[in-house]
Amino acid sequence: MAASPMSYLQTHGPAGDPATLLGWGLGIVSAVVLLVVVVLLLAGLLRQRPGTPALRELAVESDSGGLRWIYVGVGISTVVLVACAVWTMTTLQAIAMPARAADLTLQVTASQWWWKVRYVGAQPAGTFDTANEIHIPVGHPVRVELSSNDVIHSFWIPQLAGKTDVIPGKTNVMWLQAARPGVFRGQCGEFCGAQHAHMAMYVVAQDEAAFAAWRQQQLQPAVDGATTGQKVFDASCAACHSVRGTAAGGIFGPDLTHLMARSTIAAGMLPNTPGQLAAWISNPQSIKPGTRMPAPTLSPAELQAVVAYLQTLN
């Protein structure tokens, strides 16, 4: 992870680079304008005509060339403002859509407080779901279709692209493209309830070979066994969660088919380790108050069996 994963001062893709450059440029222009105004103001305050006591000067005097400064200032300001306006419009056009058609389409659905991610394949067999973690190939534009299940959210990966609101009943479209491999942290950028701050997203940019391998692995169903852990999971968790290849077909919570391939759980709150899985399953409200995941009634042995089963989902 980068030292400042939510910093937007340096971006790593064509969906964000023009806006970052514009931000730095307008900041520099503003600083120069402020400096010029301060210098001229100080010069005016300190200016004193030789041989004339300041206290005896008239409050209003006839013009002695001061209007020329106004004419010059208005002219320069107009040129700068027009240039900044043109630069802004050019930037908006550049980030509105990629230079070429997107190679990959994602359907991202926001809920309180997690992200469902559907990879849309050319055929139904090539479509699969994951959650809270997006993998994309480096150098390829990715179309992202955003919708919400409940309230207004905002999809924001600051090092790759700007914010896009996620509104119930509407599908907004934006795009991502990474210029280099890496892990880029995202966040819901619109207050959406008590756990708004704990609604994170990670984008993993990989080279083409690594992404193809990851995608192929995600398309594989889980192994349907008859272990104690799977039986407990089917009885206590399958009403909300799905595991492709098994009887678990819930639609209210994240798809867990390849849970252990993800680096975090609970939308970025916890590292994906056996201990954290057990803590999350046993009492999610103590970790993320208000979450819609209920605490199942499991004995210690059943809890350990479910955790052991989930660890096979990779």
SEVO-487660 format. One record per atom (N, C-alpha, C): residue in three letters; z, y, x. Coordinates in pm, whole numbers, plus 32768, in hexadecimal, padded with zeros to 4 digits. Layout:
alaZYX
...
// end
This chain:
met80007F898053
met800080008000
met8000807E8057
ala7FC080E38028
ala7FC181618070
ala804981A38062
ala806B81FE80BB
ala80EC824080B8
ala80FE82918038
ser809282CE8008
ser8096831C7F8D
ser802D82E67F2D
pro804B82767EE9
pro7FE382327E99
pro7FB182827E22
met7FFF82E57DF3
met7FD283347D81
met7F9B83BC7DAA
ser7F8283D07E2A
ser7F4C844F7E58
ser7EB9845B7E34
tyr7E9184CF7E01
tyr7E0484E77DE0
tyr7DC485497E43
leu7E0A85657EB3
leu7DD485C27F15
leu7D6B85817F6E
gln7D6584FC7F6C
gln7CFF84B47FB8
gln7CD084407F63
thr7C4F843B7F45
thr7C1883D37EF1
thr7BBB83797F42
his7B9783067F04
his7B4A82A17F4E
his7AD982687EF8
gly7A9082C27EB4
gly7A2082927E64
gly79D583047E25
pro795882EE7DFF
pro7904835B7DCA
pro792E838C7D41
ala798483437CFA
ala79B583757C79
ala7A2483DB7C8B
gly7A5E83E17D03
gly7ACB843D7D1C
gly7AB184A17D8B
asp7A5C847E7DED
asp7A4684D47E61
asp7A1385607E3D
pro79B0856E7DE2
pro798285F67DC3
pro79F0864E7D86
ala7A4586137D32
ala7AB186617CF6
ala7B1986887D5E
thr7B35862F7DBC
thr7B94864F7E27
thr7B5E86BF7E7E
leu7ADE86B67EA2
leu7AA187207EF2
leu7AA487A57EA7
leu7A8887A27E25
leu7A8D881B7DD4
leu7B1B88547DD2
gly7B7D87FF7DC3
gly7C07882D7DC1
gly7C2F88727E41
trp7C0D88337EB2
trp7C2A88737F33
trp7BDD88F67F41
gly7B5E88F77F17
gly7B0D89717F24
gly7B4389E37ED2
leu7B6489C97E53
leu7B9A8A347DFD
leu7C238A617E2F
gly7C6F8A057E67
gly7CF18A2C7EA0
gly7CE18A8A7F16
ile7C7F8A6D7F6D
ile7C658AC37FE0
ile7C318B4C7FB2
val7BD58B4C7F52
val7BA28BCB7F1E
val7C138C1F7EE4
ser7C6B8BE07E98
ser7CDB8C287E5C
ser7D388C617EC6
ala7D4F8C147F30
ala7DA68C447F9B
ala7D688CBB7FE4
val7CE38CB47FFB
val7C9F8D24803E
val7CA48DA17FE6
val7C8C8D917F64
val7C928E047F09
val7D1E8E417F09
leu7D838DEF7F03
leu7E0C8E217F07
leu7E288E6C7F88
leu7DF98E367FF8
leu7E0F8E768079
leu7DCB8EFF807E
val7D4F8F06804F
val7D068F868050
val7D4D8FED7FF9
val7D7B8FC47F82
val7DC190207F28
val7E4190537F67
val7E8C8FFA7FA5
val7F0A90237FE5
val7EF090838058
val7E8A906680AA
val7E6A90BD811C
val7E40914780EB
leu7DE8914F8086
leu7DBC91D08052
leu7E2E921C8011
leu7E8791D57FCB
leu7EF992177F8D
leu7F5692547FF5
leu7F719208805F
leu7FC7923C80C9
leu7F8492B28110
ala7F0092A78125
ala7EB893158165
ala7EC093938111
gly7EB49384808D
gly7EBC93F88035
gly7F4794358033
leu7FAD93E18036
leu803594138035
leu8059945B80B6
leu802394288124
leu8046946181A6
leu7FEB94D581CE
arg7F7C94E68187
arg7F1C954E81AC
arg7F5695D8818C
gln7F4C963381E9
gln7F7F96BC81D5
gln7F21971E821A
arg7EFA978381D5
arg7E9C97E3820E
arg7EE398378278
pro7EA3984B82E9
pro7EE598978355
pro7EFC99288330
gly7F7199598350
gly7F9399E7833D
gly7FBA9A0A82AE
thr7FC499AA8254
thr7FEA99C781C9
thr8068997981A8
pro80D699BC818A
pro815099758165
pro8138992280E7
ala816698A980EA
ala814D984D807B
ala8187987F7FF9
leu81FC98C17FFE
leu824098EB7F84
leu81F8995D7F40
arg81A099A57F85
arg815D9A187F4C
arg80D199F67F19
glu80A999797F27
glu802499537EF7
glu8023994F7E60
leu7FB199747E25
leu7FA399707D95
leu7F9F98DE7D66
ala7FD298C97CEE
ala7FD198417CB7
ala7F4298137C9B
val7EEB98707C73
val7E60984E7C56
val7E0798AC7CA4
glu7DAB98737CED
glu7D4E98C47D3C
glu7CBF989D7D19
ser7C6498F47D39
ser7BD898D57D21
ser7BAC98647D7D
asp7B47981A7D50
asp7B1697A77D9C
asp7ADC97D47E22
ser7B04978A7E87
ser7ACF97A77F0D
ser7A9497297F4A
gly7A4F96DC7EF7
gly7A1096627F29
gly7A5595E27EFF
gly7AC495ED7EB2
gly7B0C95747E89
gly7ABE951A7E2E
leu7A6495547DDC
leu7A1595017D81
leu79BB949F7DCA
arg799994C27E44
arg794594647E91
arg798E93DF7EA7
trp7A1393E87EBB
trp7A60936D7ECD
trp7A5B93197E4C
ile7A61935C7DD9
ile7A5B93137D5A
ile79D392CF7D49
tyr7969931A7D68
tyr78E392E07D5B
tyr78D392667DB7
val78FF92767E33
val78F392077E92
val794791907E64
gly79C591AD7E37
gly7A1D91427E0A
gly79E790F77D93
val79B391427D30
val797A91017CB9
val790190AD7CDF
gly78AE90E07D38
gly783790957D62
gly785C90137DA7
ile78B9901D7E07
ile78E28FA47E4F
ile79248F407DF0
ser797E8F717D97
ser79C38F197D39
ser79608ED27CDE
thr78F98F1A7CB1
thr78968EDE7C58
thr784C8E6E7C9F
val78248E867D1A
val77DC8E1F7D67
val78348DA47D79
val78B38DBA7D9F
val790E8D4A7DB6
val79268CFB7D35
leu793E8D417CC6
leu79598CFE7C47
leu78E08CAF7C16
val78698CE87C24
val77F08CA07BFB
val77DC8C247C51
ala77F28C337CD5
ala77E48BC07D2F
ala78478B537D0B
cys78C48B777CED
cys792A8B157CC7
cys79078AD27C43
ala78CF8B1F7BE5
ala78A88AE67B64
ala78378A817B75
val77D58AA47BC6
val77658A487BE0
val779789CA7C25
trp77F089DA7C87
trp782989687CD0
trp7877890E7C6F
thr78C489497C14
thr791188FC7BB3
thr78B588AD7B56
met784D88EB7B23
met77F088A67AC9
met77A788357B11
thr7783884E7B8E
thr774087E67BDE
thr779D876F7BF3
thr781C878C7C0D
thr787F87217C20
thr789386D17BA1
leu789E87147B30
leu78AF86CE7AB0
leu783986727A94
gln77C186A07AB6
gln774B864C7AA3
gln774E85D47B00
ala777E85E87B7C
ala777F857C7BDE
ala77E0850D7BB9
ile785185317B7C
ile78B684CC7B5D
ile78AA84977ACF
ala784E84CE7A80
ala784084A379F6
ala780B841479ED
met77B483EE7A49
met777B83687A47
met774F83427AD4
pro774C82C27AF3
pro772482987B79
pro769082B07B93
ala766B82AD7C12
ala75E182C47C38
ala758582557C0A
arg75BC81DD7BF7
arg756D816D7BC5
arg75BE81227B5B
ala757D80CA7B14
ala75BF80837AA7
ala7634802F7ADC
ala769C80267A8C
ala77127FDA7AB5
ala76F17F457ABE
asp772B7F057B23
asp77167E757B37
asp777B7E217AEA
leu77E37E607AB9
leu78527E167A7D
leu788D7E6B7A0D
thr78AF7E2E799D
thr78ED7E74792D
thr79777E3A7912
leu79DA7E92790A
leu7A637E6C78E9
leu7A8A7EAD7865
gln7ACF7E637812
gln7B097E997798
gln7BA17E9B77AB
val7BD67F1377BA
val7C657F2377D5
val7CA97F557757
thr7D0E7F0A7729
thr7D597F2E76B1
thr7DE97F4D76D7
ala7E177FC376B2
ala7E9F7FEE76D1
ala7EFD7FCC765D
ser7F747F9E7681
ser7FDE7F837620
ser80617FB3765B
gln80C47FC87608
gln81497FE8763C
gln81887F677671
trp81987F5676F5
trp816D7FAC7762
trp812A7F5477CB
trp80AF7F2F77B2
trp80637EDD7810
trp7FCF7EEE77F3
trp7F7C7EB9784D
trp7EEB7EC87843
trp7EA97E3D7839
lys7E5B7E2A77D2
lys7E097DB277C8
lys7D807DD27802
val7D4D7D797857
val7CCC7D8F7899
val7C707D197879
arg7BFF7D36783B
arg7B9D7CCD781D
arg7B217CE37872
tyr7AFC7C7E78BE
tyr7A817C7F790C
tyr7A127C4778B4
val79AE7C997898
val79447C72783B
val78D37C31788A
gly78B87BB4786B
gly784C7B6D78AE
gly77CB7B73785E
ala775D7B4F789E
ala76DB7B4E785A
ala76DA7AE677EA
gln77287A7B77FC
gln77397A127798
gln77CD7A067775
pro77EF79D476FE
pro787C79C776D9
pro78CD7978773E
ala788F7915777E
ala78D778C577E0
ala78FD7915785C
gly78BC7988786E
gly78DA79DB78E3
gly793E7A4878C8
thr79797A49784F
thr79DB7AAD782A
thr7A687A757836
phe7AC27AC4786D
phe7B4E7A997879
phe7BA97B127874
asp7C297AF8785A
asp7C8D7B627850
asp7CF37B5678BF
thr7D257BC978E9
thr7D967BCF7946
thr7DEA7C47791D
ala7E4B7C6E796F
ala7EA37CDB7945
ala7ED77D2879BD
asn7ED87DAE79AF
asn7F1D7E097A0C
asn7EE57E0B7A9A
glu7E7D7DC07AB4
glu7E457DBD7B3B
glu7DAE7DAB7B30
ile7D647E087B69
ile7CD27E077B64
ile7C9B7DE97BEE
his7C3E7D8E7BF6
his7BF67D737C73
his7B677DA57C61
ile7B357DED7CC6
ile7AAD7E217CC1
ile7A6B7E0B7D48
pro79E57DFD7D4B
pro799E7DF17DCB
pro79867E797E09
val799B7E837E8A
val79877F017ED2
val78F57F2C7ECA
gly78DF7FAE7EB1
gly78587FE47EB1
gly780B7FD17E31
his78497F967DCA
his78047F7E7D4C
his78457FD17CDD
pro77F680197C8E
pro782F80627C1C
pro785E80027BB0
val78D080217B75
val790C7FCD7B0E
val792280227A91
arg78EA7FF87A22
arg78FC803D79A2
arg798180117964
val79D180707939
val7A54805278FD
val7A57808B7870
glu7A638034780D
glu7A6C805C7781
glu7AFE80557757
leu7B3480C7772B
leu7BC480D67714
leu7BE480E0767F
ser7C4780947652
ser7C77809D75C9
ser7D0E808775C8
ser7D4E80A97558
ser7DDF809E754D
ser7E06804F74D1
asn7E72800274DD
asn7EA67FB6746C
asn7F0D8002741A
asp7F4180717452
asp7FB080B1740D
asp7FAD814A7415
val7FD481847487
val7FDE82157494
val7F79824474FD
ile7F7882C87517
ile7F1F82FE757D
ile7F5782DE7607
his7F0482A5765B
his7F23828C76E8
his7EBD82D8773C
ser7EC782CC77BF
ser7E64830A7818
ser7E5282B17892
phe7DD6828C78AD
phe7DB58232791D
phe7D9A82887998
trp7DE682717A01
trp7DDD82C87A78
trp7DF082787AF7
ile7D8582717B47
ile7D8982377BCE
ile7D6982AA7C2C
pro7DCB82FA7C58
pro7DAF837B7C98
pro7D5B83757D16
gln7D5F83067D60
gln7D1183007DDB
gln7C8282CF7DC3
leu7C6382AF7D45
leu7BDB82837D25
leu7B9682D97CBB
ala7BE383107C5E
ala7BA7835F7BF1
ala7C1283B07BAA
gly7BE5840F7B59
gly7C4184627B0D
gly7C75841C7A91
lys7CC784637A44
lys7D03842B79CB
lys7C9D84247959
thr7CAC83BB7908
thr7C6183B1788C
thr7CC18386781E
asp7CC883D377B2
asp7D2383B27745
asp7CF983317700
val7D5D82E776D1
val7D48826A7688
val7D80828075FD
ile7D2982897599
ile7D4F82B87515
ile7D3C824974AD
pro7DA082337456
pro7D9181CD73ED
pro7D1881E97395
gly7CCD81817377
gly7C59818F7320
gly7BDC81C77362
lys7BE081DD73E4
lys7B6E8217742C
lys7B5C81D074B1
thr7AE281C074DB
thr7AC68184755E
thr7A8F81F075BB
asn7ADB820E7622
asn7AAE826C7689
asn7A7A821E7700
val7A1882567744
val79D8821077B3
val79E582627833
met7A098221789F
met7A0A825E7923
met79D981F67987
trp79D782187A07
trp79A781B97A6A
trp79F781C37AEA
leu79F881547B32
leu7A3C814A7BB2
leu79D981187C1B
gln79EF81437C96
gln79A5810A7D07
gln79F681247D85
ala7A1180BC7DCF
ala7A5F80C87E4A
ala7A0280C97EC2
ala7A1D81217F20
ala79CB812B7F98
ala79FD80CF8007
arg7A75809C7FF9
arg7AAD80438060
arg7B0B7FDF801F
pro7B257F6E8061
pro7B877F10802B
pro7C137F4D802D
gly7C657F227FD1
gly7CED7F547FCD
gly7D2C7F3D7F45
val7DAB7F607F3B
val7DF57F577EBE
val7E1A7FE57E94
phe7DF1800B7E1C
phe7E0580947DEC
phe7E5B80907D6F
arg7ECB80D87D74
arg7F2880D67D04
arg7EFC81377C97
gly7F0B810D7C1B
gly7EF181637BAA
gly7F6B816F7B52
gln7F5F81C47AEE
gln7FD281E27A99
gln7FA1821A7A14
cys7FE881FC79A9
cys7FCE8241792B
cys7FF282D3793E
gly7F94832C7922
gly7FA983BA793B
gly7FCB840B78C0
glu7FE983C8784F
glu800C840D77D3
glu808C83D0779E
phe80F184257780
phe817183EF7751
phe815B839976D5
cys8187831C76DC
cys816882BB7673
cys81E382707642
gly825982A47661
gly82D282627632
gly8337825176A1
ala83A282087682
ala841581FE76DC
ala83F281C67765
gln83938169776C
gln8371812977EA
gln82EB815A7822
his82C881D577FF
his824C82107833
his8245820B78CB
ala82B4822A790E
ala82B5822C79A1
ala82A381A279DD
his82B68139798D
his82AB80B079BD
his8230806B7984
met81C480B7797B
met81448080794D
met80DD809779BA
ala80E680447A1F
ala809180547A95
ala80167FF97A8C
met7FBB80107AE6
met7F3E7FC37AF0
met7F167FC17B83
tyr7EE27F517BB2
tyr7EB27F487C3C
tyr7E1F7F227C3B
val7DD07F687C8C
val7D437F477CA0
val7D337F107D2D
val7D027E967D35
val7CEE7E537DB5
val7C587E537DD2
ala7C307E9F7E36
ala7BA27EA57E5D
ala7B8A7E407ECD
gln7B287DE87EB7
gln7B0C7D7B7F16
gln7A797D7C7F3D
asp7A5C7D3F7FB0
asp79CF7D307FD2
asp798F7CCD7F71
glu790C7CC97F6E
glu78C67C7D7F07
glu78EB7BE97F07
ala78F87BAE7F7D
ala79187B1F7F84
ala79A47B037F4D
ala7A047B567F74
ala7A8D7B427F45
ala7A967B587EAE
phe7A4F7BBC7E7B
phe7A527BD57DEB
phe7A117B617DA0
ala79A07B307DD0
ala795D7AC07D8D
ala79B77A457D88
ala79FF7A2D7DF7
ala7A5C79BB7DFA
ala7ACD79CF7D97
trp7B047A497D91
trp7B707A667D33
trp7B407A537CA4
arg7AC97A887C84
arg7A967A7E7BFD
arg7A7D79ED7BD5
gln7A4779A07C30
gln7A2E79137C12
gln7AB178C97BF8
gln7B1778EC7C44
gln7B9A78AC7C30
gln7BD678D47BAA
gln7BC279537B82
gln7BF879817B02
gln7BB4793E7A8B
leu7B3879147A9C
leu7AF078D37A2F
leu7B2078447A16
gln7B68780C7A75
gln7B9577827A65
gln7C0B777B7A06
pro7C0E771A79AC
pro7C83770A7954
pro7CF876CE79A1
ala7D6D76D87967
ala7DE3769C79A3
ala7DE17605798C
val7E2D75BE79DB
val7E38752D79CC
val7E99750F7959
asp7E6874C578F8
asp7EBB74A47883
asp7F07742478A2
gly7F88743178BC
gly7FDB73BE78DC
gly804173A3786F
ala809E734E788C
ala8107732C782B
ala8190733E786A
thr819E73A578BE
thr821D73BC7901
thr828273F6789E
thr82FF73EB78C3
thr836A74237870
thr835A74BA7862
gly833574FB78D1
gly8325758C78CF
gly82B675B77870
gln8246756F786E
gln81D975947814
gln8202757E7784
lys824C75137769
lys827874F976E0
lys82D5756876AF
val833175937705
val838B760176E0
val833C768176CD
phe82DB76997726
phe828777107719
phe823B770E7696
asp81FE769D7673
asp81B1769475F7
asp820A76AD757D
ala828676827584
ala82E176917513
ala831B771D7509
ser832F7760757A
ser837877E07579
ser8323785A759A
cys82B1784875DD
cys826478BB7610
cys81D578C275DD
ala81A0785075AD
ala8111784A758E
ala80EB78997512
ala814D78C574C2
ala812B7916744E
ala80F979A07476
cys812079CE74EE
cys80F77A53751E
cys80977A4D7594
his80A479E975E9
his805479E17663
his7FEE7970765A
ser7F7E7984769D
ser7F17791C76A4
ser7F0978E87732
val7EE7786A773C
val7EC5782977BA
val7E4877D8779F
arg7DD7780677CF
arg7D5777C377B2
arg7D58773477E8
gly7D2776D97795
gly7D27764C77BA
gly7D9D76007781
thr7DF87647773F
thr7E6B76087701
thr7E737631766E
ala7EDC7602762B
ala7EED7625759E
ala7F2376B2758A
ala7F5076F275F4
ala7F87777A75EA
ala7F1777DD75CF
gly7F1F781F755A
gly7EB3787B7535
gly7EE278FD74FA
gly7F58792D7522
gly7F8C79AA74ED
gly7F397A217518
ile7F3B7A8B74C6
ile7EE97B0174E3
ile7F3C7B8074EE
phe7FBF7B7874E0
phe80117BF074DE
phe80407C1B7569
gly80487BBE75C5
gly80737BDC764D
gly80047BBF76B0
pro801C7BD97731
pro7FB57BC27797
pro7F8A7B3077A0
asp7F0C7B1B77C0
asp7ED77A9777E1
asp7F157A6C7866
leu7F4C79F37868
leu7F9479C478DF
leu7F4B79547928
thr7ECA7942790D
thr7E8178D07946
thr7E8C78CC79DE
his7E8279407A1F
his7E8C79467AB2
his7EF879AA7ADA
leu7F6B799A7A9D
leu7FDB79F77AB4
leu7FFE7A067B47
met8002799A7B90
met803279A27C1A
met7FCC79E07C79
ala7F5379FE7C48
ala7EF27A477C9A
ala7F0D7ADD7C98
arg7F6B7B0A7C44
arg7F8D7B987C3A
arg80047BB87C94
ser80067C307CC8
ser806F7C567D26
ser80EF7C837CE2
thr80E57CB07C63
thr815A7CE27C1C
thr815F7CAA7B8F
ile81D27CBB7B4E
ile81E17C9C7AC1
ile821C7D167A7B
ala821D7D1479F5
ala82557D8179A5
ala820E7E0679C2
ala81897E0279CE
ala81377E7A79E6
ala81647EC57A62
gly81727E7C7AD0
gly818F7EBB7B51
gly82207ED27B6E
met827B7EAB7B14
met830A7EC67B2A
met83487E6C7B92
leu83217DEB7B90
leu83657D877BE3
leu83007D3B7C38
pro83277D147CB1
pro82D17CBA7CFF
pro82CB7C327CBB
asn82597BF17CC9
asn82447B717C86
asn827F7B007CDA
thr83027AED7CCB
thr834A7A837D13
thr83947A2C7CAE
pro83BA79B27CD3
pro8401795C7C74
pro8482799B7C3F
gly84D079DC7C95
gly854B7A1A7C69
gly85337A897C04
gln84D07ADD7C1E
gln84B27B4B7BC2
gln84777B167B3F
leu84297AAC7B47
leu83F67A6E7ACD
leu84677A3C7A75
ala84C779FA7AB3
ala853979C67A68
ala85897A377A29
ala859F7AA47A74
ala85EA7B157A3E
ala859F7B5679CA
trp851C7B6379D9
trp84CB7BA37971
trp84CA7B4E78F1
ile84B77ACC78FF
ile84AF7A767889
ile85367A6F7841
ser85A17A65788E
ser86257A517851
ser86567ACC7805
asn86357B457837
asn86657BBE77F3
asn860B7C347812
pro85957C3A77D6
pro85387CA977F4
pro856F7D3177CC
gln85C37D377764
gln85F87DB77737
gln86547DF7779F
ser86957DA677F1
ser86EC7DDF7858
ser869C7E1E78C9
ile861E7DF878D7
ile85C87E2C7942
ile85707E9C790D
lys853C7E8A7895
lys84DE7EEA785B
lys85067F0277C8
pro856F7F5277B1
pro859E7F687728
pro85307F9B76CD
gly85267F5C7657
gly84C07F8475F7
gly84437F2F75FD
thr84357EDD7665
thr83BE7E88766D
thr83B97E2A75F6
arg833F7E0775CC
arg832F7DB47556
arg833D7D1F7573
met83597CFE75EF
met836E7C717610
met83FD7C4875ED
pro840E7BE77593
pro84957BBB7570
pro84CC7B5C75DB
ala854F7B4D75DB
ala858F7AEF7639
ala85987A6675F6
pro85547A02762B
pro855C797D75EC
pro85E4793E7605
thr860A78E775AB
thr868A78A175B9
thr86707822760A
leu868B782B768C
leu867377BA76E6
leu86F277967731
ser870577187745
ser877376EB779B
ser874D7705782D
pro87AD77077889
pro878A77197916
pro872276B57947
ala872F76387919
ala86CE75D37944
ala864375F1790D
glu863C761A788E
glu85BB763C7853
glu857D76B57896
leu85CF771978B7
leu859C778F78FB
leu855F776B7981
gln85A4771979CE
gln856E76F07A4F
gln84EF769E7A41
ala84E8764E79D5
ala847075FE79BE
ala83F87657799D
val841076BF794A
val83A3771B7928
val8374776679A3
val83D2779579F7
val83AC77DD7A71
val835B77827ACD
ala838677037AD7
ala833C76A57B2C
ala82AE76907AF5
tyr82A1768B7A70
tyr821C767D7A35
tyr81C576F87A4F
leu81FF77707A3D
leu81B277E97A53
leu818177F37AE3
gln81CD77BE7B40
gln81A577C27BCC
gln812B776C7BE9
thr810777147B8D
thr808D76C57BA0
thr8011770E7B6E
leu802477807B2C
leu7FB377CB7AF3
leu7F7E782D7B5B
asn7F2977F97BB3
asn7EF5784F7C1E
asn7E5C78467C26
// end
